[in-house]
Amino acid sequence: MVSGPEKPTQFLTERARSFKHAFDGGGFMLRTQRNAWIHFAATVAVVLVSLWLRLNLLEWAVILLVIGMVWTAEFLNTALEAIVDLASPENHPLAKVGKDLGAGAVLVSAFIALVIGILILGPALWIKLGL
């Protein structure tokens, strides 16, 4: 349906509501998904080490990109699991495949993030620790 121009207050109200839904989703994930706490701890550790090492802008960009990649995969996996549970409350082989594939995507993204973290943080840590 095509409508006329939005009022500025309506636009801001709808955007605020969208952000609230997004934060609700993040809160749900942190309350219900144990692996999200592992990602959270890893995120905090990597950011603190990166600050300590004083990474350059390109290194920060890559680190933040892979952190975002892992979180995005975890959010999508959590959403996929909820949708599969809704569509197939009973155990079904295809429901298992869907959930396993979602978990696999998180695993791949976390592995790539680990490799990139080692490539970027490893040499800088080596130098900083005088090894």
C-alpha positions in Angstrom: 0.0 0.0 0.0 1.4 3.4 -1.0 0.9 6.2 1.5 1.8 9.8 1.8 4.9 11.1 3.4 5.4 10.0 7.0 5.4 12.5 9.8 8.8 13.0 11.4 7.5 11.8 14.8 5.9 8.7 13.3 9.2 7.9 11.5 11.2 8.3 14.7 8.7 6.2 16.7 8.8 3.4 14.2 12.6 3.4 14.1 12.7 3.4 17.9 10.3 0.4 17.9 12.6 -1.4 15.4 15.6 -0.9 17.7 13.6 -2.1 20.7 12.8 -5.4 18.8 16.5 -5.8 17.9 17.6 -5.3 21.5 14.8 -7.6 22.7 16.3 -10.3 20.4 19.8 -9.7 21.7 18.5 -9.9 25.3 16.7 -13.2 24.5 19.9 -14.7 23.0 22.0 -13.7 26.0 19.4 -15.0 28.4 18.8 -18.4 26.6 21.9 -19.3 24.6 25.0 -20.5 26.5 27.2 -20.2 23.5 26.4 -16.5 23.3 28.1 -16.1 26.6 31.2 -17.8 25.1 31.1 -15.4 22.2 30.6 -12.4 24.6 33.6 -13.4 26.7 35.7 -13.9 23.6 34.6 -10.5 22.2 35.5 -8.7 25.4 38.9 -10.5 25.6 39.7 -9.7 21.9 38.7 -6.1 22.2 40.7 -5.6 25.4 43.8 -7.3 24.0 43.4 -5.3 20.8 43.3 -2.0 22.8 46.4 -3.1 24.8 48.2 -3.9 21.5 47.1 -0.6 19.9 46.1 -2.1 16.6 46.1 0.1 13.6 42.9 1.0 11.8 43.0 -1.8 9.2 43.6 -4.4 11.9 40.7 -3.0 14.0 38.5 -3.1 10.9 39.3 -6.8 10.3 38.9 -7.7 14.0 35.5 -6.0 14.2 34.4 -7.5 10.9 35.0 -11.1 12.1 33.5 -10.3 15.5 30.4 -9.1 13.7 30.5 -12.2 11.5 30.4 -14.5 14.5 27.6 -12.6 16.2 25.6 -12.5 13.0 26.0 -16.2 12.6 24.9 -16.8 16.2 21.9 -14.5 15.9 20.8 -16.3 12.6 21.4 -19.7 14.2 19.2 -18.8 17.2 16.5 -17.5 14.9 16.7 -20.6 12.8 16.4 -22.9 15.8 13.3 -21.0 17.0 11.6 -21.2 13.6 12.4 -24.9 13.3 11.0 -25.5 16.8 7.9 -23.7 15.9 7.4 -25.5 12.6 8.4 -28.9 13.8 7.9 -29.3 17.6 8.4 -33.1 17.3 11.7 -34.6 16.3 12.1 -34.7 12.6 15.2 -35.6 10.6 15.0 -32.5 8.5 14.6 -30.3 11.6 17.8 -31.8 12.8 19.5 -31.1 9.5 18.4 -27.4 9.6 19.6 -27.0 13.2 22.9 -28.8 12.5 23.6 -26.6 9.5 22.9 -23.4 11.5 25.3 -24.6 14.2 27.8 -25.5 11.5 27.7 -21.9 10.2 28.5 -20.6 13.7 31.3 -23.0 14.0 32.8 -22.0 10.6 32.6 -18.3 11.4 34.1 -18.8 14.8 37.0 -20.9 13.3 37.7 -18.2 10.7 37.6 -15.5 13.4 40.1 -17.6 15.5 42.5 -17.9 12.5 42.2 -14.2 11.7 42.7 -13.4 15.4 45.9 -15.5 15.5 47.1 -13.9 12.3 46.5 -10.3 13.6 47.0 -10.6 17.4 49.6 -13.4 17.4 52.6 -11.4 16.0 51.7 -8.3 18.0 51.4 -10.3 21.2 54.7 -12.0 20.4 56.5 -8.7 20.1 54.7 -7.1 23.1 55.6 -10.0 25.4 59.2 -10.0 24.1 59.1 -13.6 23.0 
